[in-house]
Amino acid sequence: MNRKDTVIKVIEGILLLGFFSAISIQSASAKVYYVDIKGSDQGQGTKDSPWRTLNKALKSVNADQDHTIQIGSGSFDLGGKITVPSGVKIIGSGIYATTIQGELHLRGGRNISLSKMQFNGKKYKYGTAVYIRDASQINLRDIAFRQYQSHAINIERTQNSELANLSIFDCTFNNRVPDKHSQQSAAIVLGNLTNVSFHEISINTLTRGGQGIGSMSDAWKPQGNSWVGPDSILKNVKFANLNIQVDKWNAWWNGWTPQMALELFKHKCYECEIYNSIFNGTVSLASIPTSQPDYQTRIHVHHNFWYGQNKPFYACEVSANNIEFNHNYIRGGFYPIASFGNKYRNLHVHNNIFEQTQGPVLVGLFEQKRENFQFINNIIYVSHSKYPLFLFKKGEAENQKIHNNSFYNLTENFQNLQLGITVGLNKNFFLKFNPWQYRQESLKN
């Protein structure tokens, strides 16, 4: 071996030694600290000498060293808002064993996780259980939330995070006044997220009313009955295996709009997805078009179930561009597919089942022409004969496609059924529909 090779080998050895030394130091610095109701804040935070309060633990552990705080059984009142250091994991002893009262703030941190505990707002004394801003690699898992005044979770400007196996009950309010605009809250409010997954989450707002999942941005300001400010950006945000139950009416506008189970309002959504979920209220996808093209935005809503025969929800508000809505089952509600206000394009509705829907429109309401509206391979069971299936208030677009659908009239009256579509009909099946031009128009090609 020559001198040059020897030098190279020595350098490689030094670098390798440094690498393993760094791993060893990092591993050695990560510790588990303990909190127990029988402990003392004068203790060392060890298993044999645990601290009494979570407050003491959060003020004592260093950030970004992969420390873990293990909390024993019992209730721990934070007394207010406490910040969680970056890089800290907090693990309880189980949803029914460890109860946290108060509010945890996760600001500007990364690699923070909360799991195996219950948050309790002490009968609405506390406002929001978990507040997250400017964070990454946040993990909330196996947590129950009970009786917070306004929200269980408020999350914005966060990326690469996961919220899973959560149960949220009675963490919202609804101050609805009929014929007036009023205030309400949502169990989860969100905005400006990238690569964030919400899954296996149950939300029940029936006790005091309110939304399931709602929209918010720190950059928005209230103006009249709405908000002004730059649109929030959602990139690769997924909602899966949700079960959301909400009350009947929303406090917004005049108090006579359906309550929202999930609302993505003023968001530009890029590759967002809502699937395998159950809703008893509206899913609202409402983004105001801008002068800039947004062909890259996309929302995919599939394999969901809506129910509530006597509730006034519209299953999905499709007031946004580039939506695919497929393999959903809609039972009940008023005009299950609805688009309000602005001109939108690219809506593909296929392989869905609609039944027990009610008027004033049984399937689709569009206040403007919808460019590239496709309604294909759907099954529609008609339960009311006096309402139209579709209503296009400003007419139908020439590139509309209504293909291969099956319309079954379950009523005794088939003389006055109104389809409400004249453009793009092709190869549809109609049972007990009259006049027969629907069938003739559909089959002529």
HUSULTA-V607108 format. One record per helix or strand. SS is the DSSP state (2 for helix, 1 for strand). FROM is the first residue (numbers start at 1). LEN is the number of residues. If there is no record, write none. Layout:
# HUSULTA-V607108
{{SS & FROM & LEN} {SS & FROM & LEN}}
This chain:
# HUSULTA-V607108
{{2 & 3 & 27} {1 & 32 & 4} {1 & 51 & 1} {2 & 54 & 7} {1 & 68 & 4} {1 & 74 & 10} {1 & 89 & 3} {1 & 98 & 10} {1 & 110 & 11} {1 & 128 & 19} {1 & 151 & 19} {1 & 174 & 1} {1 & 177 & 1} {1 & 180 & 1} {1 & 184 & 1} {1 & 186 & 19} {1 & 211 & 5} {1 & 221 & 3} {1 & 226 & 3} {1 & 232 & 14} {1 & 249 & 2} {1 & 257 & 2} {1 & 260 & 6} {1 & 267 & 4} {1 & 272 & 4} {1 & 278 & 2} {1 & 282 & 5} {1 & 299 & 4} {1 & 305 & 2} {1 & 316 & 4} {1 & 323 & 4} {1 & 329 & 3} {1 & 334 & 1} {1 & 337 & 3} {1 & 344 & 7} {1 & 353 & 3} {1 & 358 & 1} {1 & 361 & 6} {1 & 370 & 7} {1 & 379 & 4} {1 & 388 & 5} {1 & 401 & 3} {1 & 406 & 4} {1 & 418 & 1} {1 & 425 & 2} {1 & 429 & 3} {2 & 437 & 7}}
